[in-house]
């Protein structure tokens, strides 16, 4: 289900469009205030505050599309959306309002307005952190209400809990990449393809968190686990195992099979 782009979201899109920096011989780079080397990092810097339940990839695409609408109306170095006469597509509704309010303001004023929605630490995270978070956020913690019969097309309404790129990076830095339940090492098993990967588990289920979110300490509230252990922890919809419980299950199974 599409998420409406808020006024704050459109403000950030306009900031990204107008304040990108031009470097000779290169494509337009993100605004220098973000400290981002890529547009992907620039978009991700606003994910925590403006994600509104989107996956990271969906948020990226939506923010880029909003930025594209402004690109033809500022000195962005990009064509942006085009109209019938191949000029910039007219801005309408709230897009036009944002442009009218901020188009004549200084870049510093625009940044001061946008920075409250920015986590600049995310902008410089390794791409692998964003890759893995995006892959997990596409499938994790979804609650579905389905209409229809098996084998037929159906309508699905999903709600997903947002995840923090910054906290994911912190969990990896603190806990490393070995599964904290069984010790599995993706890099050792899968070589270069698996190196630097592990899943991040929320010790307290996000599904039980209030809608406004909850404070998370990467050291105590997050754990790193392999995909198998993560699946086993959440095998029952209403009953998530602790790491200690799953370790005990593995030990018991090992004893019974010996």
C-alpha positions as CSV (number, residue, x, y, z in Angstrom):
1,X,0.0,0.0,0.0
2,X,1.4,3.4,-1.0
3,X,2.5,5.7,1.8
4,X,1.6,9.4,1.3
5,X,4.6,11.7,1.1
6,X,4.6,14.1,4.0
7,X,5.4,17.8,3.7
8,X,8.7,17.0,5.6
9,X,9.5,14.3,3.0
10,X,9.0,16.8,0.2
11,X,11.1,19.4,1.9
12,X,14.0,16.9,2.1
13,X,13.5,16.0,-1.5
14,X,13.8,19.7,-2.5
15,X,16.9,20.0,-0.3
16,X,18.5,17.0,-2.1
17,X,17.6,18.4,-5.5
18,X,18.8,22.0,-4.9
19,X,21.9,21.5,-2.7
20,X,23.7,18.7,-4.5
21,X,27.3,19.6,-5.4
22,X,28.8,19.6,-8.8
23,X,32.3,18.2,-9.3
24,X,34.0,18.6,-12.6
25,X,33.9,15.5,-14.7
26,X,31.5,13.7,-12.4
27,X,27.8,13.3,-12.0
28,X,26.1,15.6,-9.4
29,X,27.0,14.4,-5.9
30,X,24.9,14.6,-2.7
31,X,24.8,17.8,-0.6
32,X,28.1,18.2,1.3
33,X,26.3,18.7,4.6
34,X,25.4,15.0,4.6
35,X,29.0,13.6,4.3
36,X,27.7,11.0,1.9
37,X,29.7,9.6,-1.0
38,X,26.6,8.2,-2.8
39,X,23.0,9.2,-3.3
40,X,22.0,5.9,-1.8
41,X,23.6,6.9,1.5
42,X,22.1,10.4,1.2
43,X,18.6,8.9,0.9
44,X,19.2,6.4,3.7
45,X,20.2,9.3,6.1
46,X,16.5,10.3,6.3
47,X,15.1,6.8,6.5
48,X,14.7,6.6,10.3
49,X,12.7,9.8,10.7
50,X,10.7,9.7,7.4
51,X,10.5,6.0,6.5
52,X,6.8,5.8,7.7
53,X,6.8,2.0,7.5
54,X,8.4,1.7,4.0
55,X,11.2,-0.8,3.4
56,X,14.5,0.9,2.9
57,X,14.4,0.2,-0.9
58,X,10.8,1.5,-1.2
59,X,11.8,4.7,0.8
60,X,14.8,5.2,-1.5
61,X,12.7,5.0,-4.7
62,X,10.0,7.3,-3.3
63,X,12.5,10.0,-2.2
64,X,14.3,9.8,-5.5
65,X,11.0,10.2,-7.4
66,X,10.1,13.2,-5.3
67,X,13.6,14.7,-5.9
68,X,13.2,14.1,-9.7
69,X,10.1,16.3,-9.7
70,X,12.1,19.3,-8.4
71,X,15.2,18.6,-10.5
72,X,14.1,20.5,-13.6
73,X,13.2,23.6,-11.6
74,X,16.5,24.2,-9.9
75,X,20.2,24.1,-10.9
76,X,20.4,20.4,-10.1
77,X,22.4,19.3,-13.1
78,X,19.7,16.8,-13.9
79,X,16.7,16.9,-16.3
80,X,14.1,15.6,-13.8
81,X,10.5,15.0,-14.9
82,X,9.6,16.5,-18.3
83,X,6.4,18.0,-19.5
84,X,4.7,17.7,-22.9
85,X,6.9,20.5,-24.4
86,X,10.1,18.8,-23.0
87,X,10.4,21.5,-20.4
88,X,10.2,20.7,-16.7
89,X,6.9,19.1,-15.7
90,X,4.8,21.7,-13.8
91,X,4.9,21.4,-10.0
92,X,1.4,21.0,-8.5
93,X,-0.2,20.8,-5.1
94,X,2.2,20.5,-2.2
95,X,5.2,20.3,-4.5
96,X,4.4,23.8,-5.7
97,X,3.9,25.0,-2.2
98,X,7.3,23.6,-1.0
99,X,9.0,25.3,-4.0
100,X,7.2,28.6,-3.4
101,X,8.3,28.6,0.3
102,X,11.9,27.4,-0.1
103,X,12.8,28.3,-3.7
104,X,14.1,31.8,-2.7
105,X,15.6,30.8,0.6
106,X,19.4,30.3,1.1
107,X,20.9,26.8,1.0
108,X,21.9,27.2,4.6
109,X,18.3,27.9,5.6
110,X,17.1,24.9,3.7
111,X,19.7,22.7,5.4
112,X,18.7,24.0,8.8
113,X,15.1,22.9,8.1
114,X,16.1,19.5,6.6
115,X,18.8,18.6,9.2
116,X,16.3,17.7,11.9
117,X,15.2,14.7,9.8
118,X,18.7,13.6,9.1
119,X,21.0,11.0,10.7
120,X,24.3,11.9,9.1
121,X,26.0,8.8,10.6
122,X,23.9,6.6,8.3
123,X,25.0,8.5,5.1
124,X,28.6,7.1,5.4
125,X,27.7,3.5,6.3
126,X,29.2,0.8,4.1
127,X,26.8,-0.2,1.2
128,X,26.7,-3.8,2.5
129,X,24.9,-2.6,5.6
130,X,22.2,-1.0,3.5
131,X,22.0,-4.0,1.2
132,X,21.4,-6.4,4.0
133,X,19.0,-4.2,5.8
134,X,17.0,-3.7,2.7
135,X,16.8,-7.4,2.0
136,X,15.7,-8.1,5.6
137,X,13.2,-5.3,5.8
138,X,11.4,-6.5,2.7
139,X,10.3,-9.7,4.4
140,X,10.6,-9.2,8.2
141,X,7.9,-8.4,10.8
142,X,5.1,-8.2,8.3
143,X,1.6,-8.6,9.4
144,X,-0.7,-9.6,6.6
145,X,-4.5,-9.5,6.2
146,X,-5.4,-11.5,3.1
147,X,-8.7,-11.5,1.2
148,X,-9.6,-14.4,-1.2
149,X,-9.2,-18.1,-1.5
150,X,-6.1,-20.2,-2.0
151,X,-4.9,-20.4,-5.5
152,X,-6.7,-17.2,-6.5
153,X,-5.4,-13.7,-6.7
154,X,-5.7,-11.8,-3.4
155,X,-5.4,-8.4,-1.8
156,X,-2.8,-8.1,0.9
157,X,-2.5,-5.4,3.5
158,X,0.9,-5.4,5.2
159,X,2.4,-3.4,8.1
160,X,6.1,-3.5,8.8
161,X,8.2,-2.1,11.6
162,X,11.0,0.3,10.5
163,X,14.6,-0.8,11.1
164,X,17.5,1.5,11.8
165,X,20.6,1.3,9.5
166,X,22.7,3.0,12.2
167,X,21.7,0.5,14.9
168,X,22.3,-2.4,12.5
169,X,25.9,-1.1,11.9
170,X,26.4,-0.7,15.7
171,X,25.2,-4.3,16.4
172,X,27.7,-5.6,13.8
173,X,30.5,-3.5,15.3
174,X,29.7,-4.7,18.8
175,X,28.8,-8.4,18.3
176,X,30.7,-9.3,15.1
177,X,29.6,-11.7,12.4
178,X,29.4,-15.1,14.1
179,X,25.9,-16.4,15.1
180,X,25.5,-15.8,18.8
181,X,23.5,-19.0,19.1
182,X,25.3,-21.7,17.1
183,X,28.5,-19.9,16.0
184,X,27.8,-20.2,12.2
185,X,30.1,-18.1,10.1
186,X,28.7,-17.0,6.7
187,X,32.1,-16.0,5.4
188,X,33.7,-19.4,6.3
189,X,30.9,-21.3,4.6
190,X,30.2,-19.1,1.6
191,X,33.5,-17.4,1.1
192,X,33.6,-13.9,-0.3
193,X,29.9,-13.9,-1.0
194,X,29.0,-14.5,2.6
195,X,31.8,-12.5,4.2
196,X,30.5,-9.6,6.3
197,X,26.9,-10.9,6.5
198,X,24.8,-12.0,9.4
199,X,21.2,-11.3,10.4
200,X,20.4,-8.8,13.2
201,X,17.8,-10.0,15.7
202,X,15.7,-7.8,18.1
203,X,15.8,-9.4,21.5
204,X,12.5,-7.6,22.3
205,X,10.1,-8.3,19.5
206,X,9.3,-5.2,17.4
207,X,5.8,-6.3,17.0
208,X,5.2,-5.6,20.7
209,X,6.6,-2.1,20.5
210,X,4.3,0.9,20.6
211,X,3.6,2.6,17.2
212,X,5.9,5.5,18.1
213,X,8.8,3.1,18.5
214,X,11.1,2.2,21.4
215,X,14.6,3.0,22.5
216,X,17.0,0.3,21.4
217,X,20.5,-0.4,22.8
218,X,22.6,-2.2,20.2
219,X,24.7,-3.9,22.9
220,X,21.9,-5.4,24.8
221,X,18.7,-5.3,22.7
222,X,20.2,-6.6,19.4
223,X,21.9,-9.8,18.6
224,X,23.5,-11.3,15.5
225,X,22.3,-14.7,14.4
226,X,22.4,-16.9,11.3
227,X,19.3,-17.2,9.1
228,X,18.4,-20.7,10.5
229,X,18.6,-19.7,14.1
230,X,16.7,-16.5,13.4
231,X,13.9,-18.6,11.7
232,X,13.8,-21.0,14.7
233,X,13.6,-18.1,17.2
234,X,10.5,-16.8,15.4
235,X,9.0,-20.1,14.4
236,X,5.9,-19.7,16.5
237,X,4.0,-16.5,15.8
238,X,3.2,-15.8,19.5
239,X,6.3,-17.2,21.1
240,X,9.8,-16.0,20.3
241,X,12.7,-18.0,21.9
242,X,15.5,-16.4,23.8
243,X,19.1,-17.0,22.6
244,X,19.7,-19.2,25.7
245,X,16.5,-21.3,25.0
246,X,17.6,-22.0,21.4
247,X,21.1,-22.9,22.5
248,X,19.6,-25.4,25.0
249,X,17.4,-26.8,22.2
250,X,20.4,-27.3,20.0
251,X,22.4,-28.9,22.8
252,X,19.6,-31.3,23.7
253,X,19.2,-32.3,20.0
254,X,22.9,-32.9,19.8
255,X,22.9,-35.2,22.8
256,X,19.9,-37.2,21.6
257,X,21.5,-37.7,18.2
258,X,24.9,-38.7,19.6
